[in-house]
Amino acid sequence: MKLLTLDRYQRVISDICNLNWSALTRDELKAVAWAYYYFSVQFRENLELACEQHPWDENLRELRAGECNTSNLSPYPGVAEVGEKMDHDEFMHRCLMMSDIDQAVRETVERLGVAYLAEIRSMDEKTRAMSIGSYEDGGLESVFNAILRAPDWDHPSLRAFHHFLVEHIRFDSDADAGHGALSRHLAPDDRILPLWTAFQAMLVSAAPALMT
């Protein structure tokens, strides 16, 4: 029987956090925001899978209510009206519609994102559902704090992305009542390692300066 190593995916999270976020230019940060949109799509899909696999789970239903068809990121200028409900990946999509990212860079990141989604969608659905526990219970909070080290957010699309990140840190950080507490029981292990490595690969391909 093959034993699972329980900490390799956590090392990838640390590796992502230790990337050179403070070296990013404004344009490179726009590419990161565009790449993150594709992550947000797979996050919503994986959360839906978790809810389908655990239909009586009240915590997961509450988590979905905080991530999908919700007004908890509203209002935000140019993105969401007062009280407007939307999935969080839709919020990210609207952020990007304000971006003036270079067309060639956009096309590159879109190719990366499409390939990334295809890779994630080919994975086992139970593993994809399990990943939610790692995302919400500290993983994304750490990554979001790392991204916030980028120095230049002076563009409407980036300020909206900044709002997204700061609010999600707030959603996740309450140890007893936050989104992490609602998903911790999914008990992720290293079966989710490929999801984190795919995320890391997309980020550094979108913004190679992260590796400097």
N, CA, C and O of each residue as an XYZ file, in Angstrom:
848
protein
N       0.847     -1.196      0.000
C       0.000      0.000      0.000
C       0.883      1.247      0.000
O       1.818      1.345      0.794
N       0.593      2.187     -0.875
C       1.392      3.398     -0.981
C       0.958      4.384      0.098
O      -0.222      4.717      0.208
N       1.916      4.846      0.887
C       1.619      5.818      1.922
C       1.668      7.223      1.339
O       2.511      7.530      0.496
N       0.750      8.074      1.800
C       0.711      9.448      1.334
C       1.596     10.321      2.217
O       1.547     10.228      3.444
N       2.399     11.161      1.591
C       3.164     12.155      2.327
C       2.272     13.361      2.535
O       1.729     13.906      1.574
N       2.116     13.781      3.769
C       1.068     14.742      4.077
C       1.491     16.199      3.984
O       0.677     17.083      4.249
N       2.732     16.480      3.617
C       3.138     17.874      3.663
C       3.722     18.422      2.373
O       4.139     19.580      2.344
N       3.768     17.645      1.318
C       4.386     18.159      0.090
C       3.576     19.299     -0.519
O       4.159     20.257     -1.026
N       2.251     19.218     -0.481
C       1.460     20.319     -1.044
C       1.657     21.586     -0.228
O       1.604     22.688     -0.775
N       1.886     21.442      1.092
C       2.141     22.608      1.928
C       3.473     23.256      1.573
O       3.626     24.472      1.683
N       4.430     22.446      1.148
C       5.708     23.005      0.694
C       5.516     23.811     -0.583
O       6.173     24.834     -0.775
N       4.622     23.359     -1.456
C       4.346     24.127     -2.677
C       3.694     25.455     -2.312
O       4.019     26.484     -2.906
N       2.782     25.450     -1.345
C       2.191     26.711     -0.884
C       3.292     27.650     -0.400
O       3.291     28.835     -0.736
N       4.218     27.131      0.378
C       5.344     27.945      0.859
C       6.181     28.461     -0.303
O       6.617     29.613     -0.301
N       6.403     27.597     -1.300
C       7.174     28.028     -2.470
C       6.478     29.176     -3.194
O       7.132     30.127     -3.621
N       5.165     29.093     -3.332
C       4.419     30.179     -3.973
C       4.561     31.462     -3.163
O       4.795     32.534     -3.721
N       4.421     31.349     -1.854
C       4.525     32.528     -1.000
C       5.917     33.142     -1.061
O       6.067     34.352     -0.892
N       6.936     32.320     -1.299
C       8.319     32.801     -1.323
C       8.768     33.296     -2.693
O       9.924     33.685     -2.863
N       7.870     33.285     -3.666
C       8.205     33.883     -4.955
C       8.443     35.380     -4.779
O       8.049     35.967     -3.772
N       9.088     35.986     -5.765
C       9.519     37.382     -5.633
C       8.380     38.343     -5.985
O       8.441     39.061     -6.983
N       7.349     38.342     -5.150
C       6.168     39.177     -5.405
C       6.522     40.662     -5.409
O       5.926     41.436     -6.158
N       7.467     41.062     -4.597
C       7.816     42.478     -4.515
C       8.537     42.979     -5.762
O       8.723     44.186     -5.921
N       8.947     42.071     -6.652
C       9.639     42.474     -7.878
C       8.688     42.777     -9.027
O       9.115     43.280    -10.066
N       7.407     42.477     -8.853
C       6.479     42.604     -9.976
C       6.223     44.057    -10.345
O       6.031     44.909     -9.477
N       6.224     44.323    -11.627
C       5.760     45.609    -12.124
C       4.237     45.607    -12.162
O       3.593     44.576    -11.969
N       3.686     46.770    -12.413
C       2.225     46.860    -12.525
C       1.708     45.952    -13.634
O       0.702     45.269    -13.445
N       2.369     45.928    -14.778
C       1.905     45.102    -15.891
C       2.023     43.615    -15.567
O       1.158     42.826    -15.947
N       3.083     43.232    -14.872
C       3.220     41.828    -14.485
C       2.155     41.424    -13.475
O       1.671     40.292    -13.497
N       1.793     42.341    -12.597
C       0.726     42.057    -11.646
C      -0.615     41.900    -12.363
O      -1.449     41.102    -11.937
N      -0.829     42.640    -13.434
C      -2.042     42.452    -14.237
C      -2.079     41.032    -14.809
O      -3.141     40.412    -14.860
N      -0.943     40.524    -15.233
C      -0.897     39.153    -15.753
C      -1.220     38.153    -14.657
O      -1.905     37.162    -14.909
N      -0.735     38.399    -13.437
C      -1.058     37.526    -12.308
C      -2.549     37.543    -12.037
O      -3.156     36.495    -11.816
N      -3.147     38.738    -12.052
C      -4.593     38.838    -11.814
C      -5.364     38.051    -12.860
O      -6.345     37.377    -12.544
N      -4.918     38.136    -14.106
C      -5.589     37.395    -15.173
C      -5.457     35.891    -14.952
O      -6.415     35.141    -15.141
N      -4.269     35.459    -14.551
C      -4.069     34.033    -14.270
C      -4.924     33.601    -13.086
O      -5.500     32.514    -13.094
N      -5.003     34.453    -12.073
C      -5.787     34.076    -10.898
C      -7.262     33.865    -11.243
O      -7.934     33.047    -10.614
N      -7.759     34.585    -12.224
C      -9.154     34.372    -12.632
C      -9.411     32.903    -12.944
O     -10.443     32.360    -12.551
N      -8.493     32.261    -13.640
C      -8.695     30.849    -13.997
C      -8.672     29.970    -12.755
O      -9.405     28.985    -12.675
N      -7.835     30.323    -11.790
C      -7.881     29.601    -10.521
C      -9.254     29.760     -9.876
O      -9.809     28.796     -9.348
N      -9.803     30.978     -9.918
C     -11.095     31.203     -9.264
C     -12.208     30.396     -9.916
O     -13.164     30.005     -9.246
N     -12.094     30.142    -11.217
C     -13.084     29.293    -11.897
C     -13.009     27.870    -11.365
O     -14.033     27.279    -11.023
N     -11.799     27.316    -11.294
C     -11.681     25.937    -10.809
C     -12.037     25.849     -9.330
O     -12.544     24.819     -8.886
N     -11.787     26.894     -8.563
C     -12.193     26.890     -7.155
C     -13.705     26.723     -7.043
O     -14.189     25.884     -6.283
N     -14.445     27.527     -7.804
C     -15.916     27.412     -7.753
C     -16.358     26.022     -8.195
O     -17.232     25.425     -7.566
N     -15.774     25.504     -9.257
C     -16.153     24.175     -9.736
C     -15.847     23.114     -8.691
O     -16.644     22.198     -8.490
N     -14.703     23.224     -8.022
C     -14.340     22.241     -7.004
C     -15.255     22.339     -5.786
O     -15.596     21.325     -5.177
N     -15.647     23.550     -5.438
C     -16.582     23.726     -4.332
C     -17.930     23.102     -4.671
O     -18.546     22.461     -3.818
N     -18.388     23.278     -5.886
C     -19.642     22.646     -6.306
C     -19.525     21.122     -6.230
O     -20.467     20.443     -5.822
N     -18.373     20.589     -6.622
C     -18.166     19.137     -6.511
C     -18.224     18.689     -5.059
O     -18.818     17.655     -4.751
N     -17.615     19.456     -4.168
C     -17.644     19.102     -2.748
C     -19.078     19.093     -2.226
O     -19.458     18.211     -1.456
N     -19.863     20.068     -2.643
C     -21.266     20.120     -2.203
C     -22.072     18.956     -2.779
O     -22.942     18.404     -2.104
N     -21.785     18.587     -4.018
C     -22.479     17.441     -4.617
C     -22.118     16.139     -3.901
O     -22.969     15.269     -3.722
N     -20.860     16.010     -3.496
C     -20.414     14.787     -2.837
C     -20.865     14.702     -1.380
O     -20.925     13.615     -0.805
N     -21.181     15.855     -0.786
C     -21.621     15.904      0.613
C     -22.913     16.715      0.690
O     -22.922     17.809      1.254
N     -24.011     16.188      0.127
C     -25.225     16.991     -0.035
C     -25.870     17.431      1.271
O     -26.655     18.379      1.266
N     -25.569     16.781      2.382
C     -26.193     17.143      3.653
C     -25.249     17.958      4.538
O     -25.540     18.175      5.714
N     -24.152     18.398      3.997
C     -23.141     19.090      4.786
C     -23.500     20.578      4.910
O     -23.380     21.333      3.945
N     -23.932     20.982      6.086
C     -24.354     22.363      6.312
C     -23.185     23.340      6.191
O     -23.349     24.457      5.702
N     -22.008     22.910      6.638
C     -20.847     23.796      6.546
C     -20.501     24.121      5.098
O     -20.205     25.268      4.764
N     -20.541     23.107      4.242
C     -20.219     23.356      2.836
C     -21.285     24.198      2.162
O     -20.976     25.008      1.289
N     -22.524     24.017      2.554
C     -23.578     24.874      2.009
C     -23.354     26.328      2.419
O     -23.551     27.247      1.624
N     -22.941     26.521      3.667
C     -22.651     27.878      4.130
C     -21.456     28.458      3.388
O     -21.447     29.636      3.031
N     -20.444     27.619      3.158
C     -19.278     28.080      2.410
C     -19.669     28.479      0.995
O     -19.244     29.526      0.507
N     -20.471     27.659      0.337
C     -20.917     28.004     -1.011
C     -21.686     29.319     -1.011
O     -21.549     30.118     -1.938
N     -22.496     29.549      0.023
C     -23.245     30.802      0.110
C     -22.325     32.005      0.256
O     -22.696     33.125     -0.098
N     -21.118     31.769      0.780
C     -20.158     32.847      0.909
C     -19.258     33.036     -0.288
O     -18.483     33.992     -0.340
N     -19.350     32.128     -1.263
C     -18.486     32.188     -2.444
C     -19.264     32.316     -3.751
O     -18.722     32.790     -4.750
N     -20.516     31.903     -3.751
C     -21.306     31.848     -4.985
C     -22.618     32.608     -4.795
O     -23.261     32.521     -3.749
N     -22.995     33.353     -5.829
C     -24.246     34.115     -5.805
C     -24.375     34.895     -4.499
O     -25.378     34.800     -3.792
N     -23.333     35.667     -4.202
C     -23.258     36.405     -2.957
C     -22.941     37.876     -3.216
O     -22.335     38.227     -4.229
N     -23.360     38.719     -2.291
C     -23.077     40.156     -2.394
C     -21.957     40.577     -1.463
O     -21.789     41.771     -1.213
N     -21.176     39.618     -0.934
C     -20.207     39.981      0.094
C     -18.974     40.709     -0.439
O     -18.130     41.134      0.351
N     -18.847     40.865     -1.760
C     -17.798     41.717     -2.326
C     -18.370     43.026     -2.858
O     -17.640     43.849     -3.410
N     -19.650     43.213     -2.693
C     -20.345     44.383     -3.214
C     -20.547     45.413     -2.102
O     -20.664     45.042     -0.934
N     -20.589     46.696     -2.449
C     -20.368     47.238     -3.795
C     -18.880     47.433     -4.071
O     -18.060     47.510     -3.157
N     -18.558     47.510     -5.370
C     -17.222     47.921     -5.759
C     -17.330     48.687     -7.074
O     -17.951     48.198     -8.018
N     -16.736     49.882     -7.156
C     -16.906     50.727     -8.350
C     -16.492     50.024     -9.638
O     -15.388     49.492     -9.750
N     -17.396     50.036    -10.597
C     -17.121     49.471    -11.905
C     -17.229     47.968    -11.973
O     -17.082     47.387    -13.048
N     -17.485     47.317    -10.835
C     -17.542     45.854    -10.799
C     -18.877     45.359    -10.265
O     -19.511     44.503    -10.882
N     -19.309     45.883     -9.131
C     -20.512     45.361     -8.473
C     -21.326     46.506     -7.884
O     -20.787     47.375     -7.197
N     -22.613     46.501     -8.154
C     -23.520     47.490     -7.582
C     -23.810     47.156     -6.118
O     -23.495     46.061     -5.652
N     -24.397     48.084     -5.414
C     -24.784     47.852     -4.023
C     -25.723     46.652     -3.946
O     -26.761     46.624     -4.607
N     -25.357     45.671     -3.143
C     -26.191     44.488     -2.954
C     -26.199     43.504     -4.102
O     -26.934     42.517     -4.055
N     -25.389     43.745     -5.152
C     -25.414     42.838     -6.311
C     -24.754     41.508     -5.970
O     -23.656     41.477     -5.413
N     -25.419     40.422     -6.303
C     -24.924     39.081     -6.028
C     -24.243     38.512     -7.269
O     -24.693     38.713     -8.397
N     -23.152     37.801     -7.029
C     -22.453     37.131     -8.128
C     -21.504     36.097     -7.541
O     -21.150     36.161     -6.364
N     -21.094     35.136     -8.380
C     -20.024     34.222     -8.005
C     -18.711     35.002     -7.941
O     -18.545     35.989     -8.657
N     -17.801     34.579     -7.113
C     -16.558     35.321     -6.961
C     -15.695     35.280     -8.213
O     -14.933     36.216     -8.456
N     -15.790     34.227     -9.012
C     -15.034     34.246    -10.268
C     -15.618     35.256    -11.248
O     -14.895     35.784    -12.093
N     -16.915     35.531    -11.146
C     -17.515     36.579    -11.969
C     -16.995     37.940    -11.543
O     -16.764     38.804    -12.390
N     -16.806     38.149    -10.241
C     -16.196     39.398     -9.776
C     -14.815     39.566    -10.403
O     -14.479     40.646    -10.889
N     -14.008     38.491    -10.392
C     -12.690     38.561    -11.005
C     -12.772     38.844    -12.496
O     -11.978     39.619    -13.029
N     -13.723     38.224    -13.165
C     -13.879     38.454    -14.604
C     -14.183     39.921    -14.886
O     -13.643     40.502    -15.828
N     -15.040     40.511    -14.076
C     -15.365     41.926    -14.269
C     -14.168     42.818    -13.966
O     -13.979     43.845    -14.617
N     -13.354     42.430    -12.977
C     -12.104     43.161    -12.732
C     -11.259     43.202    -13.993
O     -10.739     44.251    -14.372
N     -11.130     42.064    -14.631
C     -10.259     41.958    -15.794
C     -10.793     42.747    -16.979
O     -10.025     43.196    -17.830
N     -12.101     42.914    -17.035
C     -12.660     43.693    -18.130
C     -12.248     45.164    -18.054
O     -12.384     45.901    -19.030
N     -11.744     45.589    -16.893
C     -11.229     46.953    -16.747
C      -9.737     47.029    -17.048
O      -9.165     48.119    -17.068
N      -9.108     45.894    -17.280
C      -7.660     45.859    -17.443
C      -7.247     46.309    -18.834
O      -7.931     46.039    -19.821
N      -6.120     46.996    -18.894
C      -5.537     47.393    -20.182
C      -4.283     46.568    -20.464
O      -3.326     47.057    -21.062
N      -4.304     45.322    -20.027
C      -3.154     44.440    -20.222
C      -2.799     44.342    -21.703
O      -3.676     44.340    -22.566
N      -1.513     44.262    -21.978
C      -1.030     44.118    -23.345
C      -1.697     42.918    -24.013
O      -1.814     41.854    -23.406
N      -2.128     43.087    -25.250
C      -2.891     42.050    -25.936
C      -2.106     40.744    -26.059
O      -2.666     39.665    -25.868
N      -0.827     40.837    -26.373
C      -0.017     39.621    -26.516
C       0.109     38.902    -25.175
O       0.052     37.673    -25.122
N       0.279     39.659    -24.095
C       0.357     39.049    -22.764
C      -0.974     38.408    -22.402
O      -1.021     37.305    -21.857
N      -2.051     39.115    -22.713
C      -3.378     38.556    -22.429
C      -3.569     37.227    -23.154
O      -4.045     36.260    -22.559
N      -3.204     37.173    -24.426
C      -3.378     35.939    -25.184
C      -2.529     34.814    -24.599
O      -2.965     33.664    -24.554
N      -1.329     35.140    -24.155
C      -0.468     34.131    -23.533
C      -1.094     33.599    -22.255
O      -1.143     32.388    -22.042
N      -1.575     34.509    -21.395
C      -2.149     34.080    -20.122
C      -3.455     33.320    -20.352
O      -3.760     32.375    -19.624
N      -4.215     33.721    -21.347
C      -5.441     32.980    -21.655
C      -5.124     31.558    -22.083
O      -5.827     30.625    -21.694
N      -4.077     31.378    -22.878
C      -3.673     30.020    -23.269
C      -3.251     29.220    -22.035
O      -3.604     28.050    -21.891
N      -2.498     29.863    -21.156
C      -2.093     29.194    -19.921
C      -3.312     28.815    -19.088
O      -3.380     27.715    -18.540
N      -4.272     29.732    -18.996
C      -5.457     29.483    -18.185
C      -6.330     28.372    -18.726
O      -6.834     27.544    -17.968
N      -6.508     28.354    -20.039
C      -7.305     27.289    -20.653
C      -6.644     25.934    -20.428
O      -7.322     24.955    -20.116
N      -5.324     25.875    -20.586
C      -4.597     24.618    -20.360
C      -4.678     24.212    -18.892
O      -4.833     23.034    -18.572
N      -4.573     25.188    -18.011
C      -4.673     24.909    -16.573
C      -6.043     24.326    -16.219
O      -6.122     23.334    -15.493
N      -7.116     24.928    -16.721
C      -8.449     24.402    -16.428
C      -8.633     22.999    -16.986
O      -9.254     22.152    -16.344
N      -8.097     22.747    -18.177
C      -8.200     21.403    -18.745
C      -7.479     20.395    -17.861
O      -7.969     19.285    -17.651
N      -6.306     20.782    -17.339
C      -5.559     19.883    -16.460
C      -6.339     19.596    -15.182
O      -6.444     18.442    -14.767
N      -6.884     20.634    -14.555
C      -7.638     20.446    -13.307
C      -8.880     19.597    -13.556
O      -9.193     18.702    -12.771
N      -9.582     19.877    -14.640
C     -10.830     19.160    -14.909
C     -10.603     17.698    -15.248
O     -11.541     16.903    -15.201
N      -9.381     17.329    -15.587
C      -9.081     15.929    -15.884
C      -8.796     15.121    -14.620
O      -8.663     13.898    -14.678
N      -8.704     15.798    -13.487
C      -8.343     15.131    -12.239
C      -9.558     14.494    -11.581
O     -10.703     14.816    -11.900
N      -9.281     13.587    -10.662
C     -10.329     12.876     -9.930
C     -11.201     13.860     -9.153
O     -10.693     14.761     -8.485
N     -12.534     13.675     -9.248
C     -13.445     14.644     -8.648
C     -13.380     14.648     -7.126
O     -13.580     15.700     -6.519
N     -13.113     13.528     -6.494
C     -12.988     13.508     -5.045
C     -11.766     14.304     -4.596
O     -11.806     14.998     -3.580
N     -10.690     14.198     -5.356
C      -9.491     14.965     -5.042
C      -9.742     16.451     -5.228
O      -9.314     17.266     -4.411
N     -10.432     16.800     -6.299
C     -10.744     18.205     -6.534
C     -11.593     18.771     -5.394
O     -11.363     19.893     -4.944
N     -12.562     18.002     -4.935
C     -13.396     18.456     -3.817
C     -12.559     18.626     -2.553
O     -12.733     19.597     -1.817
N     -11.655     17.686     -2.300
C     -10.798     17.746     -1.122
C      -9.933     19.004     -1.109
O      -9.601     19.522     -0.043
N      -9.571     19.491     -2.286
C      -8.677     20.646     -2.364
C      -9.252     21.870     -1.668
O      -8.498     22.735     -1.221
N     -10.566     21.958     -1.568
C     -11.189     23.134     -0.960
C     -10.692     23.334      0.468
O     -10.488     24.469      0.899
N     -10.496     22.244      1.204
C      -9.989     22.362      2.563
C      -8.630     23.032      2.613
O      -8.364     23.826      3.515
N      -7.764     22.725      1.652
C      -6.432     23.333      1.643
C      -6.484     24.785      1.201
O      -5.714     25.613      1.688
N      -7.380     25.096      0.286
C      -7.500     26.473     -0.180
C      -8.011     27.383      0.933
O      -7.450     28.449      1.184
N      -9.073     26.951      1.591
C      -9.755     27.825      2.541
C      -9.111     27.828      3.931
O      -9.203     28.821      4.652
N      -8.475     26.745      4.304
C      -7.938     26.651      5.657
C      -6.468     27.047      5.692
O      -5.615     26.264      6.111
N      -6.181     28.252      5.254
C      -4.842     28.802      5.371
C      -4.050     28.917      4.092
O      -3.204     29.804      3.978
N      -4.298     28.038      3.111
C      -3.492     28.048      1.897
C      -3.624     29.333      1.108
O      -2.628     29.993      0.812
N      -4.850     29.688      0.768
C      -5.043     30.903     -0.020
C      -4.793     32.156      0.792
O      -4.316     33.154      0.253
N      -5.103     32.125      2.073
C      -4.804     33.284      2.913
C      -3.312     33.610      2.853
O      -2.936     34.778      2.744
N      -2.463     32.586      2.922
C      -1.019     32.794      2.834
C      -0.610     33.324      1.466
O       0.204     34.242      1.367
N      -1.175     32.746      0.416
C      -0.839     33.185     -0.943
C      -1.309     34.613     -1.173
O      -0.589     35.412     -1.773
N      -2.499     34.940     -0.707
C      -3.021     36.296     -0.911
C      -2.148     37.329     -0.191
O      -1.877     38.398     -0.736
N      -1.714     37.015      1.021
C      -0.824     37.935      1.723
C       0.489     38.110      0.970
O       1.073     39.193      0.975
N       0.953     37.037      0.319
C       2.176     37.139     -0.478
C       1.960     38.032     -1.697
O       2.790     38.892     -1.993
N       0.854     37.833     -2.400
C       0.573     38.663     -3.579
C       0.510     40.132     -3.201
O       0.941     40.987     -3.974
N      -0.017     40.434     -2.030
C      -0.153     41.826     -1.594
C       1.187     42.513     -1.383
O       1.230     43.725     -1.172
N       2.292     41.756     -1.435
C       3.615     42.375     -1.368
C       3.978     43.082     -2.669
O       4.928     43.864     -2.698
N       3.243     42.825     -3.738
C       3.510     43.535     -4.995
C       3.388     45.037     -4.747
O       2.484     45.470     -4.033
N       4.280     45.833     -5.325
C       4.351     47.245     -4.927
C       3.401     48.203     -5.639
O       3.135     49.287     -5.120
N       2.889     47.845     -6.793
C       2.177     48.830     -7.611
C       0.785     48.326     -7.981
O       0.635     47.425     -8.806
N      -0.227     48.921     -7.357
C      -1.624     48.552     -7.596
C      -2.392     49.705     -8.234
O      -3.617     49.770     -8.139
N      -1.673     50.610     -8.881
C      -2.268     51.855     -9.358
C      -2.953     51.675    -10.718
O      -2.515     52.213    -11.735
N      -4.014     50.920    -10.698
C      -4.883     50.771    -11.873
C      -6.229     50.281    -11.367
O      -6.270     49.507    -10.411
N      -7.334     50.704    -11.973
C      -8.653     50.288    -11.475
C      -8.819     48.775    -11.371
O      -9.396     48.288    -10.398
N      -8.331     48.030    -12.343
C      -8.481     46.577    -12.298
C      -7.683     45.981    -11.142
O      -8.123     45.024    -10.506
N      -6.509     46.549    -10.873
C      -5.675     46.035     -9.787
C      -6.229     46.440     -8.423
O      -6.140     45.674     -7.464
N      -6.797     47.634     -8.336
C      -7.423     48.011     -7.067
C      -8.610     47.105     -6.761
O      -8.862     46.782     -5.601
N      -9.335     46.698     -7.789
C     -10.442     45.753     -7.587
C      -9.908     44.384     -7.168
O     -10.492     43.729     -6.305
N      -8.807     43.951     -7.770
C      -8.168     42.695     -7.378
C      -7.690     42.783     -5.928
O      -7.837     41.830     -5.163
N      -7.126     43.914     -5.561
C      -6.684     44.139     -4.179
C      -7.866     43.994     -3.217
O      -7.741     43.352     -2.174
N      -8.995     44.579     -3.558
C     -10.213     44.455     -2.746
C     -10.596     42.988     -2.601
O     -10.921     42.537     -1.503
N     -10.560     42.242     -3.699
C     -10.868     40.809     -3.687
C      -9.964     40.069     -2.712
O     -10.443     39.266     -1.911
N      -8.663     40.332     -2.772
C      -7.704     39.623     -1.928
C      -7.902     39.962     -0.449
O      -7.941     39.071      0.399
N      -8.025     41.243     -0.152
C      -8.161     41.667      1.244
C      -9.434     41.106      1.858
O      -9.423     40.641      2.997
N     -10.525     41.147      1.111
C     -11.779     40.614      1.640
C     -11.705     39.106      1.844
O     -12.251     38.586      2.818
N     -11.038     38.403      0.940
C     -10.925     36.952      1.119
C     -10.043     36.584      2.307
O     -10.300     35.588      2.984
N      -9.025     37.364      2.560
C      -8.252     37.127      3.779
C      -9.159     37.271      4.999
O      -9.072     36.488      5.945
N     -10.015     38.264      4.967
C     -10.953     38.460      6.076
C     -11.922     37.286      6.178
O     -12.199     36.811      7.279
N     -12.442     36.811      5.042
C     -13.377     35.681      5.067
C     -12.733     34.433      5.677
O     -13.376     33.691      6.420
N     -11.460     34.216      5.353
C     -10.799     32.955      5.701
C     -10.142     32.957      7.077
O      -9.899     31.886      7.635
N      -9.849     34.122      7.637
C      -8.914     34.187      8.750
C      -9.513     33.872     10.116
O      -8.768     33.553     11.043
N     -10.817     33.951     10.268
C     -11.430     33.628     11.564
C     -11.316     32.124     11.803
O     -11.918     31.326     11.086
N     -10.540     31.748     12.815
C     -10.244     30.330     13.043
C     -11.478     29.513     13.391
O     -11.518     28.309     13.136
N     -12.479     30.152     13.967
C     -13.658     29.415     14.430
C     -14.883     29.583     13.535
O     -15.734     28.696     13.482
N     -14.981     30.707     12.832
C     -16.193     30.969     12.049
C     -15.904     31.324     10.592
O     -16.835     31.588      9.832
N     -14.638     31.337     10.189
C     -14.295     31.703      8.819
C     -14.460     30.557      7.847
O     -14.892     29.465      8.218
N     -14.112     30.816      6.600
C     -14.275     29.808      5.557
C     -13.389     28.594      5.794
O     -13.736     27.484      5.393
N     -12.241     28.800      6.447
C     -11.388     27.656      6.764
C     -12.072     26.688      7.701
O     -11.984     25.472      7.529
N     -12.758     27.234      8.699
C     -13.462     26.384      9.660
C     -14.581     25.594      8.991
O     -14.907     24.488      9.423
N     -15.166     26.152      7.945
C     -16.272     25.487      7.263
C     -15.814     24.344      6.363
O     -16.620     23.494      5.986
N     -14.531     24.314      6.017
C     -14.041     23.302      5.068
C     -12.951     22.407      5.631
O     -12.509     21.478      4.956
N     -12.512     22.666      6.850
C     -11.378     21.941      7.443
C     -11.621     20.440      7.499
O     -10.682     19.652      7.398
N     -12.876     20.046      7.660
C     -13.203     18.625      7.806
C     -12.986     17.834      6.519
O     -13.053     16.605      6.537
N     -12.729     18.514      5.409
C     -12.429     17.791      4.169
C     -11.049     17.138      4.216
O     -10.742     16.277      3.391
N     -10.219     17.540      5.174
C      -8.949     16.880      5.502
C      -8.084     16.588      4.273
O      -7.899     15.424      3.918
N      -7.554     17.619      3.621
C      -6.732     17.395      2.427
C      -5.442     16.655      2.749
O      -4.894     16.770      3.846
N      -4.970     15.891      1.765
C      -3.669     15.237      1.858
C      -2.971     15.405      0.517
O      -3.423     16.180     -0.326
N      -1.883     14.692      0.315
C      -1.068     14.962     -0.860
C      -1.664     14.473     -2.178
O      -1.019     14.590     -3.220
N      -2.853     13.942     -2.156
C      -3.537     13.716     -3.424
C      -3.811     15.033     -4.139
O      -3.983     15.058     -5.357
N      -3.852     16.137     -3.374
C      -4.128     17.436     -3.996
C      -2.857     18.124     -4.494
O      -2.932     19.217     -5.055
N      -1.704     17.510     -4.301
C      -0.450     18.135     -4.731
C      -0.487     18.611     -6.185
O      -0.027     19.721     -6.453
N      -1.018     17.822     -7.147
C      -1.018     18.299     -8.537
C      -1.826     19.573     -8.752
O      -1.521     20.339     -9.666
N      -2.841     19.820     -7.939
C      -3.615     21.051     -8.085
C      -2.787     22.266     -7.697
O      -2.845     23.305     -8.354
N      -2.023     22.129     -6.633
C      -1.180     23.245     -6.206
C       0.000     23.455     -7.148
O       0.366     24.596     -7.429
N       0.601     22.374     -7.639
C       1.725     22.549     -8.549
C       1.264     23.155     -9.878
O       2.000     23.925    -10.495
N       0.061     22.816    -10.317
C      -0.473     23.416    -11.543
C      -0.703     24.909    -11.352
O      -0.441     25.698    -12.259
N      -1.191     25.302    -10.179
C      -1.398     26.719     -9.866
C      -0.071     27.458     -9.870
O       0.046     28.532    -10.460
N       0.931     26.881     -9.212
C       2.249     27.503     -9.179
C       2.815     27.672    -10.589
O       3.355     28.726    -10.924
N       2.689     26.640    -11.403
C       3.228     26.697    -12.760
C       2.548     27.780    -13.579
O       3.207     28.480    -14.348
N       1.235     27.928    -13.424
C       0.521     28.965    -14.172
C       0.984     30.353    -13.736
O       1.184     31.230    -14.576
N       1.153     30.555    -12.442
C       1.574     31.869    -11.950
C       2.948     32.262    -12.489
O       3.128     33.377    -12.979
N       3.907     31.359    -12.400
C       5.270     31.734    -12.806
C       5.391     31.822    -14.327
O       6.255     32.531    -14.843
N       4.529     31.105    -15.040
C       4.533     31.245    -16.504
C       3.904     32.557    -16.919
O       4.324     33.163    -17.905
N       2.895     33.006    -16.173
C       2.247     34.277    -16.481
C       3.161     35.454    -16.137
O       3.161     36.468    -16.835
N       3.935     35.319    -15.066
C       4.812     36.415    -14.615
C       6.182     35.844    -14.259
O       6.457     35.605    -13.083
N       7.042     35.621    -15.245
C       8.345     34.993    -14.994
C       9.213     35.748    -13.992
O      10.110     35.156    -13.393
N       8.966     37.036    -13.798
C       9.755     37.805    -12.821
C       9.614     37.249    -11.419
O      10.458     37.514    -10.563
N       8.560     36.483    -11.166
C       8.381     35.867     -9.855
C       9.542     34.948     -9.500
O       9.800     34.705     -8.322
N      10.238     34.441    -10.499
C      11.322     33.490    -10.261
C      12.667     34.169    -10.073
O      13.664     33.496     -9.814
N      12.715     35.480    -10.197
C      14.010     36.168    -10.066
C      14.438     36.197     -8.615
O      15.500     36.731     -8.295
